[in-house]
Amino acid sequence: MMLPILEKYFLAHGQLVLPGIGLLNLSQKDAIQTNGEFHPPMHQIIFDAMIEPTTKPSKLFYIYLSDHLDCTIEQAIIDYTTFFTNQLALSNEIDLGNLGQLNISNEAYTFKSNFDSAHYFQTIHLEKVQLEDQSQNNFNTTSKQWWILPLIIAISAILAIFLK
């Protein structure tokens, strides 16, 4: 129940504070065009280990979490911290679902992301396109005597009115 909520929060806000562990950030670079190549945008999840173990998520995060867990803010704080302590008690790995896995060895945390935008985007090689001469293929030619047919129809309509 906790993992889908954390994933939604991370996608909506681009960061997630792991209490006493570190910070996950979504790094984004725009697409660029250089030397006849169109380089795709880059998106990656970066883990920064906490220097201060007292760093905690913001109150807005806990409000978001309490709304989605349908509990009080105090209970959301307790559930969030026990989520990480329970996973660390079972193994040296914290599974963050679609975001990745966090491993601990020798009191150091390492993060393996499950998302790599290089799997989804590729560099596109641009080539010059030669335009052909459009003067020979002019399909939009209009007759300069366009008025003759409407004039004939108007005269025949006037004659029909008078001869009736």
N, C-alpha and C positions, 0 to 999 in steps of 0.2 A: 504494500500500500504506500509506503514511503517513497520508493524509487520513482514511480511515475510522477509524483508531486515534485520531487527534486529536479527531475528532467524538465518538466514544464517550466519551473521557476528559472532554471538555468537558460533555457531557450528564450524566455521572455526578457530576462534581465542581463544575460551575458556573463554572469559570475555567480559563484556559489562558495560561501565560506564554510569550510569543514572545521568544526570547533576543535581548536588545539592542534590541528594537523596542517592546514594550509588553505589555499585559495585556488579555485578553478576559474580561469578567465577564457572567454571566447575571443580569439584574435582574428581580425578580418582585414584583408588587404583587397583593394579594388582591382578590377581587371585593367590591364594596360596594353597598349599597342606600341611595339618597337621593332624596328628593322624588318618590317613586312610580316611580323608575327603578332597574333593576338593572344596574350597570356591571360589565362582565366583568373578569376578571383580566388584568393586563398583563404580558407577558414580552418582554424585549428584550435584545439583545446590545450591551454597551457596551464601547468600546475606550478604554483609558487609555494614552497614550504614556508610555514610560519616561523618567524624569528621569535616573536612573542607568543607564548602558548596561551595567553589570556585573551587573544583576539577572538571575538565572537561575532556571529551574524547580527545584522541590524534588526531593530524592532519591527520594521516593515516586513522583513522576511518571516519573522515569527507570527505576525498578523496574517500573512499570506498562508503560512503553514497551518495555523489554527483554523482558518476559514475552510481549507481543503480537508483537514482531518475532522472538522466539526467538533472542536474541543476548545478549551480555554487557552490563552496564550501561555500560561504557566505549564499546562500539560503538554503543549506543543514543544516547549523548550526541553522538558524532561524526555519526551519521546524522541526528539531529534538527537540529543546527546546519547541516549541509551541505544539508538540505532547503530551508532559508530562503535560504542564500547562493546556491544554484543557481538558485532562482526569481528572486532579485533580479539575478543576473548576466544572465538571459535578458531580463527586462523590468522595468519599474518597478511591477509588480503581483505580489502574492502571492495565489494562489488558495487559499482555505481551504475549498473544497468547499461543503457546505450551510451553513456558517457565514457566509461572505461573501468579499469581496475587500479586500485591504489594498493601498493605493496609496501610492507615495512620490513626492513632488515637492518640490524645493528643501529636501531633508533633513527634510521633515515628512511624517508618516504620517497617512493618512486611512483610515477603515474604512467600507465600505458593507455593511450586514448583509443577508443573504438572508432573514432571518426577521422577520416583523412580525405580532404576534398579532392586530392589528386585522383582518387578512384572515380570521381564523378565528372570532373572537368579535364579537358585536354587542351593543349596549345593548338591554335589554328594557324596554318600558314596561309598568308594572304598573297594572292597573285594579281597582277595587273590585268584588267579586262580591256581589250581593244574594241573601240566603238566603230561600227561601220558607217559609211556615208549615208545619211538619211535623205539626201536630196532625190535619190532615184526611187525610193520607196515612200513617196508622199501619199499616204492613204486618205489624207484629210483634204483632198481637192474638192472645191465646191464650184459648181457651174456659175458663170457670170450672167447667165440668162435664166435665173431662177424665177423671175417675175412673169415669164410667158405663160406657164401653166395656170397660176392663179388668175391671170388676166382673162384667159379663155374661159375659165369656170365662172368668173364674175360676169362676163358678157353674156354667156349662155343663160345664166340665172336671170339677168335683167330682161333678156328677150323672152324667156318663158313667162315672166310676170306680165309683160305688155301684151303678149299674144294670147293670153288666157282669157 
